[in-house]
Amino acid sequence: MSFGDTIARELEFLRKQAESRMRGACMIDRATGEPSTDDDGVVTRAFEDVYVGKCYTRYPGLAQEANREAAGATITESRIVVRIPFGPVCKPGDRVTITADLDNPQLAGAVYRVESIDDQSQATAQRLLCSDLQSGA
């Protein structure tokens, strides 16, 4: 057996280990086409599913927050890493919605925006670097 075969076998094992840690679930979708506005001024946009399945989230170290005001509301922006199994092709701008989390049920319904992808050779999981936009009063 060659060294490359050993790496491939071990990488498959490590990807399964990484996936076993993913006890949450999410849906990732991507906007398609241009937004449209109806007669009442309501803007809508079509989305296509990119991925539906297992995930887990974590803040990289301490949450780095930035506060800003928009339309009279304070918005707190933090960074969060969403990990999904290796394979799906995600892009900046994709939307991640947490649909369930066994370890932290209050995450269900959280929506994040993919800012960048932490691509690497021999990755055990897809790491999506996301913005967590939380609106306040």
Stockholm file with secondary structure:
# STOCKHOLM 1.0

chainA/1-137         MSFGDTIARELEFLRKQAESRMRGACMIDRATGEPSTDDDGVVTRAFEDVYVGKCYTRYPGLAQEANREAAGATITESRIVVRIPFGPVCKPGDRVTITADLDNPQLAGAVYRVESIDDQSQATAQRLLCSDLQSGA
#=GR chainA/1-137 SS CCHHHHHHHHHHHHHHHHHHTCCEEEEEEEEEEEEEECTTCCEEEEEEEEEEEEEEEECSSSCCCEEEEETTEEEEEEEEEEEEESCCCCCTTCEEEEEEESSCGGGTTCEEEEEEECCCTTCSEEEEEEEEEEECC
#=GC SS_cons         CCHHHHHHHHHHHHHHHHHHTCCEEEEEEEEEEEEEECTTCCEEEEEEEEEEEEEEEECSSSCCCEEEEETTEEEEEEEEEEEEESCCCCCTTCEEEEEEESSCGGGTTCEEEEEEECCCTTCSEEEEEEEEEEECC
//
